[in-house]
């Protein structure tokens, strides 16, 4: 139960991975020992909050106030702002995204970046659009929320979401400061501008701290940036759960070698069946190898109906039929990574998860058809800004065709392969060399609020 002397914090959650990073990791449970935590979410219900409270031994409160709607014109301006952001700072990720949409606009985007005058103009427009969006997303109607609950701060867990910006901007009108928590390594370079003036910003690592200072100096922001690591990655510094959670693989039929393939988001990579077929071909004469397909939370299981019934192939749905990650999401992921011999992924954060678990990982960079042009090829994802900053040890296992994949599998599944040192390569990204990101996150909030 909340103590009468506890300060109150408003926590905004609009993204499933923010649920994992804040609630499943233990951040909210630790914060609840010091503050009254109130959750505003378009994703979680009161029943979800009660369920999480029981499992994680926390005392969060659900706030029924709905998140504000964002008008179409505001969304359009936000899209234009992202182009200005990519143009002014010459961000590879946004240039590649423009190329996906139109060859002509990509040519125009690239050619205008050669003009110092046009770059300067895009910077001026970037400042104007941000100021306009901050004003546009202030809602005086939220005055009652500020008065009734007396919040000390509002924490935005997806600060590049305009809905969260609207809440933060509205509460700042009434003197309530905001904290932004960046939940993924690509957010600062792939999702445009944070349209709120944060008082505190928590990031993963030094690279992201430098990016924030570089991008937001133009706006005159004076936010205090703190490097807290990745709260959900603390689990990789602990022993894995005893229960292995391999879906329908019986204990008597456990494989001696396991390949874990984590599918990517459908909107980025619409069909990944060809990778599964290649893995099946690889294991055709290797009966001791089992393939476990860990589907992306947004993946549609029906896409894999054609593979049902294959003995050495198993599928796992992390979220099941829900939009909410189950309470044992992190434990299952940790268990699967600890048990696998090699992990496969497609330009996703799973590369970092595998490295943190000290497991070798192969990155797929080839398409079902070799004639696919670059603008729509999976290869383009590895040229995104955050991917280019990876240490060489983590980039060395990108494969560009199925034969390279087979060679890498032979190497990594071989008896002489040593995975020692993979975890060291990921340290600059995850920041913490011990399970302390949860503590750092709460510490930085407490040192500010008291």
C-alpha positions as CSV (number, residue, x, y, z in Angstrom):
1,X,0.0,0.0,0.0
2,X,1.2,3.5,-0.8
3,X,2.5,5.5,2.1
4,X,1.0,9.0,2.6
5,X,4.5,10.5,2.7
6,X,5.6,8.9,-0.6
7,X,6.3,11.1,-3.6
8,X,4.3,10.1,-6.7
9,X,5.6,9.3,-10.2
10,X,3.6,9.0,-13.4
11,X,4.9,6.2,-15.6
12,X,3.9,6.2,-19.3
13,X,3.9,2.9,-21.1
14,X,2.8,2.6,-24.8
15,X,5.2,-0.1,-26.0
16,X,5.5,-3.8,-25.1
17,X,9.2,-3.6,-24.9
18,X,8.9,-0.7,-22.4
19,X,6.9,-3.2,-20.3
20,X,9.8,-5.6,-20.4
21,X,12.4,-2.9,-19.7
22,X,10.6,-1.3,-16.8
23,X,8.4,-3.9,-15.2
24,X,9.9,-7.3,-16.0
25,X,13.4,-6.1,-15.3
26,X,12.5,-5.1,-11.8
27,X,12.8,-1.3,-12.2
28,X,9.2,-0.5,-11.2
29,X,9.4,-3.0,-8.2
30,X,12.5,-1.1,-6.9
31,X,10.9,2.3,-7.5
32,X,7.7,1.2,-5.7
33,X,9.7,0.8,-2.5
34,X,10.4,4.6,-2.6
35,X,7.6,6.2,-4.6
36,X,4.0,5.8,-5.5
37,X,4.0,4.6,-9.1
38,X,1.0,5.4,-11.3
39,X,0.8,3.9,-14.8
40,X,-0.9,5.5,-17.7
41,X,-1.0,3.2,-20.7
42,X,-3.0,2.5,-23.8
43,X,-1.5,-1.0,-23.7
44,X,-2.0,-2.2,-20.1
45,X,-5.3,-2.6,-18.2
46,X,-6.0,-2.5,-14.5
47,X,-6.0,-6.3,-14.5
48,X,-2.6,-6.4,-16.1
49,X,-1.2,-4.0,-13.5
50,X,-2.7,-6.2,-10.7
51,X,-1.2,-9.3,-12.3
52,X,2.3,-7.7,-12.5
53,X,2.0,-6.5,-9.0
54,X,1.4,-10.0,-7.7
55,X,4.2,-11.6,-9.7
56,X,6.9,-8.9,-9.3
57,X,5.9,-7.9,-5.8
58,X,5.3,-4.3,-6.7
59,X,2.6,-1.8,-5.8
60,X,1.8,0.1,-9.0
61,X,-1.4,1.9,-9.5
62,X,-3.3,2.0,-12.8
63,X,-4.5,5.4,-14.0
64,X,-7.6,5.2,-16.2
65,X,-6.9,8.5,-17.9
66,X,-6.6,7.8,-21.6
67,X,-3.7,9.0,-23.7
68,X,-4.5,11.9,-25.9
69,X,-5.3,11.4,-29.6
70,X,-2.8,12.8,-32.1
71,X,-4.2,14.6,-35.1
72,X,-3.4,13.6,-38.7
73,X,-1.7,17.0,-39.4
74,X,0.5,16.5,-36.4
75,X,1.6,13.1,-37.6
76,X,2.3,14.4,-41.0
77,X,4.5,17.2,-39.6
78,X,6.3,14.6,-37.4
79,X,7.1,12.6,-40.6
80,X,8.4,15.7,-42.3
81,X,10.4,16.5,-39.2
82,X,12.1,13.1,-39.4
83,X,13.3,13.8,-42.9
84,X,14.7,17.2,-41.8
85,X,16.4,15.4,-38.9
86,X,18.0,12.9,-41.2
87,X,18.9,15.5,-43.7
88,X,20.6,17.9,-41.3
89,X,22.6,15.3,-39.3
90,X,23.2,13.1,-42.4
91,X,21.9,10.0,-40.7
92,X,22.4,6.8,-42.7
93,X,19.3,5.1,-41.3
94,X,16.9,7.8,-42.5
95,X,18.6,8.1,-45.9
96,X,18.1,4.3,-46.4
97,X,14.5,4.6,-45.3
98,X,13.9,7.3,-47.9
99,X,15.5,5.0,-50.5
100,X,12.9,2.3,-49.5
101,X,10.1,4.7,-50.4
102,X,11.3,6.3,-53.6
103,X,14.4,6.3,-55.8
104,X,13.6,9.8,-56.9
105,X,13.2,11.2,-53.4
106,X,16.4,9.4,-52.3
107,X,18.3,11.1,-55.2
108,X,16.8,14.5,-54.2
109,X,17.5,13.8,-50.5
110,X,21.2,12.9,-51.2
111,X,21.9,15.7,-53.7
112,X,20.5,18.4,-51.4
113,X,22.8,17.2,-48.6
114,X,25.7,18.5,-50.7
115,X,24.5,22.1,-50.3
116,X,25.6,23.8,-47.0
117,X,22.9,26.4,-47.5
118,X,20.1,23.7,-47.7
119,X,21.6,21.8,-44.8
120,X,21.5,25.0,-42.7
121,X,17.9,25.6,-43.8
122,X,16.9,22.1,-42.8
123,X,18.4,22.8,-39.4
124,X,16.4,26.0,-39.0
125,X,13.2,24.2,-40.0
126,X,14.0,21.3,-37.6
127,X,14.0,23.8,-34.7
128,X,10.8,25.5,-35.9
129,X,8.9,22.2,-36.3
130,X,10.0,20.9,-32.9
131,X,8.9,24.1,-31.2
132,X,5.6,23.9,-33.0
133,X,5.0,20.3,-32.1
134,X,5.8,20.9,-28.4
135,X,3.2,23.7,-28.4
136,X,0.7,21.7,-30.5
137,X,0.8,18.7,-28.1
138,X,0.1,20.6,-24.9
139,X,-3.4,19.8,-23.5
140,X,-4.7,22.2,-20.9
141,X,-7.4,19.6,-20.0
142,X,-4.7,17.6,-18.2
143,X,-4.6,20.3,-15.5
144,X,-6.8,18.1,-13.3
145,X,-4.3,15.2,-13.5
146,X,-1.5,17.4,-12.2
147,X,-3.6,18.9,-9.4
148,X,-5.3,15.6,-8.2
149,X,-2.2,13.5,-8.0
150,X,0.6,15.9,-7.2
151,X,3.2,14.0,-9.3
152,X,6.8,14.8,-8.7
153,X,7.8,13.7,-12.2
154,X,6.6,11.9,-15.3
155,X,8.7,9.1,-16.8
156,X,8.4,8.6,-20.6
157,X,9.5,5.1,-21.5
158,X,9.0,5.7,-25.3
159,X,9.9,9.4,-25.6
160,X,9.8,9.3,-29.4
161,X,6.1,8.6,-29.2
162,X,4.0,11.7,-29.8
163,X,1.3,10.5,-27.4
164,X,3.9,10.4,-24.5
165,X,5.3,13.7,-25.6
166,X,1.8,15.2,-25.3
167,X,1.5,14.0,-21.7
168,X,5.0,15.2,-20.8
169,X,4.5,18.6,-22.5
170,X,1.1,19.1,-20.8
171,X,2.3,18.3,-17.3
172,X,5.4,20.5,-17.8
173,X,3.0,23.4,-18.2
174,X,2.1,22.8,-14.5
175,X,5.7,22.5,-13.3
176,X,6.0,18.7,-13.4
177,X,9.4,17.8,-14.9
178,X,10.0,14.8,-17.2
179,X,12.4,11.9,-17.5
180,X,13.0,10.2,-20.8
181,X,14.3,6.6,-20.9
182,X,15.6,5.5,-24.3
183,X,14.6,1.8,-24.6
184,X,16.5,0.7,-27.7
185,X,19.9,1.2,-29.3
186,X,18.5,2.5,-32.6
187,X,15.9,4.9,-31.2
188,X,18.0,8.1,-31.3
189,X,19.1,7.6,-35.0
190,X,16.0,5.9,-36.5
191,X,12.9,7.5,-35.0
192,X,13.5,11.2,-35.4
193,X,13.3,13.8,-32.7
194,X,12.1,13.7,-29.1
195,X,9.4,16.5,-29.1
196,X,9.6,17.4,-25.5
197,X,12.2,19.2,-23.3
198,X,13.3,16.4,-21.0
199,X,14.9,17.3,-17.7
200,X,16.7,14.0,-17.4
201,X,17.6,11.4,-20.1
202,X,18.7,7.9,-19.3
203,X,20.6,6.1,-22.1
204,X,22.3,2.7,-22.6
205,X,25.9,3.7,-23.2
206,X,28.5,6.4,-24.0
207,X,27.7,6.2,-27.7
208,X,24.1,7.1,-27.1
209,X,25.0,9.8,-24.7
210,X,27.2,11.4,-27.4
211,X,24.4,11.1,-29.9
212,X,21.9,12.8,-27.6
213,X,24.3,15.7,-27.0
214,X,25.1,16.0,-30.7
215,X,21.4,16.0,-31.8
216,X,19.8,18.1,-29.2
217,X,22.5,20.9,-28.9
218,X,20.7,22.6,-31.8
219,X,17.6,23.0,-29.7
220,X,19.4,24.4,-26.7
221,X,18.3,21.6,-24.5
222,X,20.0,21.3,-21.1
223,X,18.9,17.9,-20.1
224,X,21.1,15.9,-17.7
225,X,22.1,12.7,-19.5
226,X,22.9,9.6,-17.4
227,X,24.3,6.3,-18.7
228,X,22.4,3.5,-16.9
229,X,22.8,0.4,-19.2
230,X,20.0,-1.9,-20.1
231,X,17.8,-2.9,-17.2
232,X,16.4,-6.0,-18.9
233,X,19.9,-7.3,-19.6
234,X,20.7,-7.7,-15.9
235,X,19.2,-11.2,-16.2
236,X,22.2,-12.3,-18.2
237,X,24.5,-11.9,-15.2
238,X,22.4,-14.4,-13.3
239,X,22.2,-18.2,-13.7
240,X,19.4,-19.2,-16.1
241,X,16.1,-20.7,-14.8
242,X,16.1,-24.5,-14.4
243,X,13.1,-24.9,-16.5
244,X,14.2,-24.7,-20.2
245,X,10.8,-23.8,-21.8
246,X,11.3,-25.4,-25.1
247,X,7.6,-25.5,-25.9
248,X,6.8,-29.1,-27.1
249,X,10.2,-30.6,-26.9
250,X,10.0,-33.4,-24.3
251,X,12.7,-33.9,-21.7
252,X,13.6,-37.3,-23.2
253,X,13.9,-35.8,-26.7
254,X,16.1,-32.9,-25.9
255,X,18.6,-32.2,-28.7
256,X,22.3,-32.5,-28.2
257,X,22.8,-29.4,-30.3
258,X,20.3,-26.6,-30.7
259,X,20.0,-23.8,-33.3
260,X,17.9,-20.8,-32.1
261,X,16.5,-18.6,-34.9
262,X,14.8,-15.4,-33.8
263,X,12.6,-14.0,-36.5
264,X,12.5,-10.3,-37.2
265,X,9.6,-7.8,-37.3
266,X,7.3,-8.5,-40.3
267,X,7.2,-4.8,-41.3
268,X,10.9,-4.9,-41.9
269,X,11.3,-8.5,-43.3
270,X,8.0,-9.8,-44.5
271,X,9.0,-13.4,-45.3
272,X,11.6,-15.4,-43.5
273,X,10.5,-18.9,-44.5
274,X,13.5,-19.2,-46.8
275,X,15.8,-19.0,-43.8
276,X,13.9,-21.9,-42.1
277,X,14.1,-23.9,-45.3
278,X,17.9,-23.4,-45.4
279,X,18.2,-24.5,-41.8
280,X,16.2,-27.6,-42.5
281,X,18.5,-28.4,-45.5
282,X,21.5,-27.9,-43.2
283,X,20.1,-30.3,-40.6
284,X,18.9,-32.9,-43.0
285,X,21.9,-35.2,-42.5
286,X,22.5,-34.0,-38.9
287,X,19.8,-35.7,-36.8
288,X,21.3,-34.5,-33.5
289,X,20.4,-30.9,-34.3
290,X,17.1,-29.3,-33.4
291,X,15.9,-26.0,-34.7
292,X,13.9,-23.7,-32.4
293,X,12.1,-20.8,-34.1
294,X,11.5,-18.0,-31.6
295,X,8.9,-15.8,-33.3
296,X,8.9,-12.1,-33.1
297,X,6.0,-10.8,-30.9
298,X,4.4,-9.3,-34.0
299,X,4.9,-12.4,-36.1
300,X,1.9,-14.4,-37.4
301,X,2.2,-18.1,-36.5
302,X,0.0,-19.0,-39.5
303,X,2.8,-18.1,-41.8
304,X,4.6,-21.2,-40.6
305,X,1.8,-23.7,-41.0
306,X,3.7,-25.3,-44.0
307,X,6.4,-26.4,-41.5
308,X,4.1,-28.1,-39.0
309,X,4.9,-31.7,-38.2
310,X,8.6,-31.6,-38.9
311,X,10.3,-33.5,-36.1
312,X,13.4,-31.4,-35.5
313,X,11.6,-28.1,-35.9
314,X,9.8,-26.3,-33.1
315,X,8.1,-22.9,-32.8
316,X,7.8,-20.6,-29.8
317,X,5.4,-17.6,-29.5
318,X,6.8,-15.3,-26.8
319,X,3.6,-13.3,-26.4
320,X,1.2,-16.1,-27.3
321,X,-2.1,-14.4,-28.4
322,X,-1.6,-11.4,-26.2
323,X,-0.2,-8.0,-26.9
324,X,1.3,-8.1,-23.4
325,X,4.6,-9.9,-22.7
326,X,4.1,-12.7,-20.1
327,X,5.7,-12.4,-16.7
328,X,8.3,-15.0,-17.5
329,X,9.3,-13.4,-20.8
330,X,12.9,-12.7,-19.8
331,X,13.4,-16.0,-18.0
332,X,12.3,-18.0,-21.1
333,X,14.5,-15.9,-23.4
334,X,17.5,-16.3,-21.1
335,X,16.9,-20.1,-20.8
336,X,16.6,-20.5,-24.5
337,X,19.8,-18.6,-25.2
338,X,21.7,-20.5,-22.5
339,X,20.7,-23.8,-23.9
340,X,21.3,-23.1,-27.6
341,X,24.6,-23.7,-29.3
342,X,24.2,-20.9,-31.8
343,X,21.7,-18.1,-32.4
344,X,20.5,-16.7,-35.7
345,X,18.9,-13.3,-36.1
346,X,18.1,-10.6,-38.7
347,X,19.5,-7.2,-37.8
348,X,17.8,-7.1,-34.4
349,X,18.6,-6.6,-30.7
350,X,18.8,-10.4,-30.4
351,X,22.5,-10.0,-31.5
352,X,23.1,-8.1,-28.2
353,X,21.1,-10.6,-26.2
354,X,23.1,-13.5,-27.5
355,X,26.4,-11.7,-26.9
356,X,25.3,-10.8,-23.4
357,X,24.5,-14.5,-22.8
358,X,28.0,-15.3,-24.3
359,X,26.5,-17.2,-27.2
360,X,27.7,-17.1,-30.8
361,X,25.3,-15.4,-33.2
362,X,24.9,-15.4,-37.0
363,X,23.4,-12.3,-38.7
364,X,21.4,-13.1,-41.8
365,X,22.0,-10.6,-44.7
366,X,20.7,-12.4,-47.7
367,X,17.3,-12.5,-49.3
368,X,15.1,-15.3,-50.6
369,X,15.9,-14.1,-54.2
370,X,19.4,-12.8,-55.0
371,X,18.0,-10.3,-57.5
372,X,16.3,-8.1,-54.9
373,X,17.5,-4.5,-55.2
374,X,19.4,-2.9,-52.3
375,X,16.5,-0.6,-51.3
376,X,14.4,-3.6,-50.4
377,X,17.1,-6.1,-49.4
378,X,17.8,-7.3,-45.9
379,X,21.3,-6.1,-46.5
380,X,20.2,-2.5,-46.0
381,X,19.5,-3.0,-42.3
382,X,23.1,-3.7,-41.6
383,X,24.0,-0.2,-42.9
384,X,21.7,1.5,-40.4
385,X,23.6,3.9,-38.2
386,X,23.4,1.9,-35.0
387,X,24.6,-1.3,-36.8
388,X,27.6,0.6,-38.2
389,X,28.7,1.4,-34.6
390,X,29.0,-2.3,-33.6
391,X,32.4,-3.6,-32.5
392,X,34.0,-5.8,-35.2
393,X,33.7,-8.9,-33.1
394,X,29.9,-8.6,-33.3
395,X,29.9,-7.7,-37.0
396,X,32.2,-10.5,-38.1
397,X,29.5,-13.1,-38.4
398,X,27.2,-11.6,-41.0
399,X,26.4,-14.0,-43.8
400,X,25.5,-12.9,-47.3
401,X,24.3,-16.3,-48.8
402,X,23.2,-19.7,-47.7
403,X,26.6,-21.2,-48.3
404,X,28.2,-18.7,-45.9
405,X,25.5,-19.6,-43.4
406,X,26.3,-23.3,-43.7
407,X,30.0,-22.6,-43.3
408,X,29.4,-20.5,-40.2
409,X,27.1,-23.1,-38.7
410,X,29.8,-25.7,-39.3
411,X,32.3,-23.5,-37.5
412,X,30.2,-22.5,-34.5
413,X,28.8,-26.0,-34.0
414,X,32.2,-27.6,-34.2
415,X,33.8,-29.0,-31.1
416,X,36.8,-26.7,-31.3
417,X,34.8,-23.4,-31.5
418,X,35.3,-21.2,-28.5
419,X,32.8,-18.5,-27.7
420,X,35.0,-16.9,-25.0
421,X,35.1,-13.2,-25.3
422,X,31.8,-12.6,-27.0
423,X,30.3,-11.0,-23.9
424,X,33.3,-8.7,-23.6
425,X,32.6,-7.4,-27.1
426,X,29.1,-6.3,-26.1
427,X,30.2,-4.5,-22.9
428,X,30.5,-1.0,-24.5
429,X,26.9,-1.3,-25.7
430,X,25.2,-2.7,-22.6
431,X,27.5,-0.6,-20.3
432,X,27.4,-2.7,-17.2
433,X,29.7,-5.5,-16.4
434,X,27.6,-6.6,-13.5
435,X,23.8,-6.9,-12.9
436,X,23.3,-3.3,-11.9
437,X,21.4,-1.5,-14.6
438,X,18.1,-1.7,-12.6
439,X,19.9,-0.2,-9.6
440,X,21.5,2.5,-11.7
441,X,18.2,3.5,-13.3
442,X,16.4,3.8,-9.9
443,X,19.5,5.5,-8.4
444,X,19.5,8.3,-11.0
445,X,15.8,8.9,-10.5
446,X,16.2,8.9,-6.7
447,X,19.2,11.2,-6.7
448,X,17.1,13.7,-8.7
449,X,13.8,13.4,-6.8
450,X,15.2,12.5,-3.4
